[in-house]
Amino acid sequence: MDSSSATLTAEQAGELAKQLHNDWSIDTDSKQVSRQFTFRNYYETMAFVNAMAWIAHAEDHHPDIEVGYNRCLIHYSTHSVGGLSINDFICCAKIDALLPASR
């Protein structure tokens, strides 16, 4: 197993989370990182989801997503390692880059 797919400790995940938007949160057992995004309408939501899907495809790392009219909830975890890996945080950072820092 290479270092990009190694399971992160809670401390490592916490340090990496500091580099992300403050709305990302790590669950209590440090196995998943999540963020909810809100938008003005369905069109903006779906445009975001499509951009996020492109990132997931390009990175070959796919989140669980929940989509509603004006919201999108993203959960990243690396199932093959049973927790969080560096890949989860790379994808989160790329998703952060889709929107202005103030969102």
Backbone as CSV, one residue per row, in Angstrom:
resi,resn,N_x,N_y,N_z,CA_x,CA_y,CA_z,C_x,C_y,C_z
1,MET,0.852,-1.172,0.000,0.000,0.000,0.000,0.898,1.236,0.000
2,ASP,0.608,2.200,-0.917,1.425,3.403,-0.934,0.916,4.411,0.090
3,SER,1.705,5.453,0.326,1.372,6.402,1.389,0.108,7.208,1.098
4,SER,-0.294,7.338,-0.183,-1.494,8.107,-0.493,-2.763,7.355,-0.116
5,SER,-2.653,6.048,0.113,-3.839,5.284,0.489,-3.732,4.692,1.894
6,ALA,-2.773,5.169,2.683,-2.647,4.711,4.064,-3.719,5.384,4.919
7,THR,-4.213,4.659,5.909,-5.206,5.214,6.818,-4.556,6.276,7.702
8,LEU,-5.191,7.445,7.770,-4.681,8.534,8.594,-5.123,8.355,10.042
9,THR,-4.274,8.775,10.962,-4.676,8.812,12.368,-5.597,10.019,12.562
10,ALA,-6.275,10.070,13.685,-7.134,11.209,14.000,-6.322,12.505,14.016
11,GLU,-5.114,12.442,14.533,-4.265,13.627,14.598,-3.857,14.093,13.204
12,GLN,-3.478,13.163,12.342,-3.100,13.518,10.979,-4.287,14.124,10.234
13,ALA,-5.455,13.513,10.377,-6.659,14.028,9.718,-6.984,15.431,10.215
14,GLY,-6.860,15.648,11.508,-7.119,16.963,12.077,-6.190,18.032,11.534
15,GLU,-4.923,17.691,11.367,-3.958,18.641,10.817,-4.294,18.976,9.366
16,LEU,-4.654,17.967,8.586,-5.009,18.220,7.191,-6.302,19.026,7.082
17,ALA,-7.233,18.793,7.976,-8.508,19.519,7.962,-8.295,21.016,8.170
18,LYS,-7.250,21.392,8.857,-6.959,22.814,9.085,-6.673,23.555,7.781
19,GLN,-6.321,22.814,6.724,-6.023,23.421,5.431,-7.276,23.577,4.566
20,LEU,-8.394,23.050,5.031,-9.647,23.105,4.288,-10.541,24.229,4.801
21,HIS,-11.614,24.485,4.084,-12.633,25.435,4.536,-13.144,24.974,5.897
22,ASN,-13.476,25.917,6.760,-13.917,25.594,8.120,-15.191,24.765,8.190
23,ASP,-15.971,24.712,7.118,-17.226,23.954,7.139,-17.032,22.439,6.993
24,TRP,-15.844,21.985,6.645,-15.592,20.540,6.614,-15.507,20.044,8.050
25,SER,-16.070,18.868,8.299,-15.979,18.296,9.646,-15.621,16.817,9.548
26,ILE,-14.860,16.380,10.518,-14.465,14.967,10.613,-15.358,14.326,11.658
27,ASP,-15.892,13.144,11.343,-16.770,12.480,12.307,-15.987,12.029,13.532
28,THR,-16.694,11.638,14.556,-16.064,11.357,15.851,-15.084,10.196,15.827
29,ASP,-15.247,9.258,14.899,-14.287,8.149,14.846,-13.232,8.341,13.754
30,SER,-13.163,9.547,13.185,-12.143,9.925,12.186,-12.127,9.009,10.975
31,LYS,-13.306,8.601,10.533,-13.399,7.736,9.362,-14.032,8.436,8.161
32,GLN,-14.527,9.673,8.354,-15.225,10.369,7.290,-15.104,11.877,7.476
33,VAL,-14.975,12.587,6.365,-14.973,14.040,6.379,-16.153,14.490,5.522
34,SER,-16.895,15.488,6.020,-18.140,15.901,5.366,-18.265,17.419,5.334
35,ARG,-19.059,17.867,4.360,-19.398,19.290,4.285,-20.721,19.455,3.559
36,GLN,-21.550,20.351,4.063,-22.788,20.693,3.367,-22.611,22.038,2.673
37,PHE,-23.052,22.105,1.437,-23.027,23.320,0.643,-24.468,23.738,0.391
38,THR,-24.720,25.034,0.415,-26.053,25.536,0.084,-25.933,26.518,-1.082
39,PHE,-26.977,26.546,-1.887,-27.006,27.361,-3.098,-28.333,28.095,-3.192
40,ARG,-28.428,29.015,-4.143,-29.647,29.801,-4.297,-30.767,29.029,-4.980
41,ASN,-30.410,28.046,-5.799,-31.441,27.351,-6.575,-30.923,25.999,-7.071
42,TYR,-31.793,25.285,-7.735,-31.477,23.946,-8.241,-30.378,23.992,-9.295
43,TYR,-30.430,24.983,-10.177,-29.432,25.083,-11.232,-28.021,25.211,-10.644
44,GLU,-27.847,26.096,-9.677,-26.527,26.261,-9.051,-26.090,24.987,-8.338
45,THR,-27.038,24.333,-7.681,-26.720,23.082,-6.998,-26.209,22.049,-7.991
46,MET,-26.930,21.876,-9.094,-26.554,20.849,-10.069,-25.264,21.214,-10.799
47,ALA,-25.031,22.495,-11.039,-23.762,22.903,-11.653,-22.597,22.525,-10.742
48,PHE,-22.770,22.758,-9.442,-21.744,22.381,-8.472,-21.550,20.861,-8.453
49,VAL,-22.644,20.118,-8.413,-22.560,18.654,-8.381,-21.835,18.135,-9.620
50,ASN,-22.111,18.705,-10.780,-21.429,18.269,-12.005,-19.941,18.592,-11.964
51,ALA,-19.584,19.756,-11.441,-18.164,20.102,-11.315,-17.478,19.170,-10.323
52,MET,-18.163,18.879,-9.222,-17.615,17.969,-8.221,-17.455,16.557,-8.810
53,ALA,-18.407,16.145,-9.636,-18.327,14.823,-10.270,-17.120,14.743,-11.199
54,TRP,-16.815,15.836,-11.870,-15.647,15.862,-12.742,-14.373,15.665,-11.920
55,ILE,-14.283,16.339,-10.779,-13.131,16.173,-9.890,-13.038,14.722,-9.427
56,ALA,-14.153,14.156,-9.006,-14.158,12.772,-8.525,-13.683,11.817,-9.615
57,HIS,-14.140,12.045,-10.836,-13.724,11.184,-11.952,-12.231,11.362,-12.241
58,ALA,-11.782,12.603,-12.276,-10.366,12.875,-12.573,-9.448,12.287,-11.506
59,GLU,-9.885,12.322,-10.250,-9.085,11.799,-9.141,-9.310,10.310,-8.913
60,ASP,-10.323,9.747,-9.569,-10.736,8.352,-9.362,-10.978,8.093,-7.869
61,HIS,-11.662,9.057,-7.255,-11.986,8.964,-5.826,-13.355,9.602,-5.644
62,HIS,-14.334,8.803,-5.304,-15.729,9.221,-5.394,-16.392,9.327,-4.026
63,PRO,-16.978,10.496,-3.741,-17.645,10.687,-2.454,-19.061,10.140,-2.476
64,ASP,-19.641,10.013,-1.302,-21.080,9.805,-1.181,-21.680,11.202,-1.159
65,ILE,-22.740,11.408,-1.932,-23.359,12.729,-1.975,-24.862,12.619,-1.781
66,GLU,-25.414,13.647,-1.158,-26.853,13.792,-1.015,-27.194,15.144,-1.632
67,VAL,-28.147,15.144,-2.560,-28.478,16.359,-3.286,-29.946,16.701,-3.085
68,GLY,-30.207,17.966,-2.793,-31.558,18.492,-2.706,-31.666,19.722,-3.585
69,TYR,-32.788,20.378,-3.556,-33.044,21.538,-4.406,-31.921,22.577,-4.327
70,ASN,-31.539,22.955,-3.122,-30.530,24.012,-2.975,-29.413,23.623,-2.011
71,ARG,-29.130,22.318,-1.947,-28.079,21.874,-1.037,-27.391,20.625,-1.588
72,CYS,-26.189,20.417,-1.124,-25.431,19.215,-1.469,-24.574,18.867,-0.259
73,LEU,-24.721,17.651,0.215,-23.933,17.155,1.341,-22.943,16.125,0.802
74,ILE,-21.678,16.334,1.090,-20.608,15.462,0.586,-19.952,14.751,1.756
75,HIS,-19.742,13.445,1.577,-19.027,12.633,2.566,-17.874,11.941,1.843
76,TYR,-16.671,12.178,2.305,-15.504,11.467,1.771,-14.966,10.500,2.805
77,SER,-14.591,9.326,2.335,-13.930,8.299,3.120,-13.259,7.362,2.129
78,THR,-12.174,6.743,2.531,-11.513,5.776,1.656,-11.888,4.384,2.139
79,HIS,-12.866,3.813,1.480,-13.413,2.527,1.923,-12.366,1.417,1.934
80,SER,-11.416,1.470,0.992,-10.408,0.409,0.917,-9.480,0.386,2.122
81,VAL,-9.374,1.497,2.857,-8.529,1.520,4.054,-9.355,1.623,5.328
82,GLY,-10.659,1.695,5.170,-11.531,1.734,6.339,-11.463,3.026,7.133
83,GLY,-11.199,4.118,6.455,-11.112,5.408,7.143,-10.723,6.511,6.187
84,LEU,-10.004,7.477,6.697,-9.570,8.611,5.894,-8.157,8.412,5.365
85,SER,-7.950,8.872,4.138,-6.616,8.855,3.526,-6.317,10.252,3.006
86,ILE,-5.105,10.476,2.592,-4.715,11.758,2.022,-5.579,12.092,0.806
87,ASN,-6.017,11.090,0.057,-6.854,11.318,-1.121,-8.147,12.046,-0.768
88,ASP,-8.716,11.741,0.387,-9.941,12.421,0.806,-9.698,13.924,0.935
89,PHE,-8.595,14.308,1.526,-8.301,15.721,1.756,-7.889,16.429,0.475
90,ILE,-7.246,15.726,-0.426,-6.925,16.299,-1.743,-8.212,16.647,-2.474
91,CYS,-9.160,15.727,-2.469,-10.434,15.975,-3.145,-11.220,17.094,-2.467
92,CYS,-11.220,17.126,-1.155,-11.901,18.210,-0.436,-11.314,19.563,-0.818
93,ALA,-10.005,19.650,-0.896,-9.350,20.914,-1.257,-9.711,21.329,-2.677
94,LYS,-9.793,20.370,-3.574,-10.170,20.700,-4.954,-11.617,21.166,-5.027
95,ILE,-12.479,20.588,-4.208,-13.872,21.033,-4.158,-13.938,22.438,-3.560
96,ASP,-13.164,22.707,-2.533,-13.108,24.052,-1.964,-12.745,25.084,-3.039
97,ALA,-11.866,24.711,-3.951,-11.400,25.632,-4.986,-12.488,25.983,-6.008
98,LEU,-13.578,25.227,-6.016,-14.677,25.515,-6.943,-15.452,26.776,-6.571
99,LEU,-15.429,27.146,-5.301,-16.256,28.244,-4.802,-15.399,29.318,-4.165
100,PRO,-15.924,30.533,-4.090,-15.179,31.606,-3.393,-14.899,31.201,-1.944
101,ALA,-13.815,31.683,-1.408,-13.416,31.331,-0.038,-14.454,31.705,1.000
102,SER,-15.285,32.682,0.706,-16.284,33.130,1.678,-17.467,32.191,1.820
103,ARG,-17.600,31.233,0.954,-18.751,30.311,1.010,-18.497,29.204,1.982
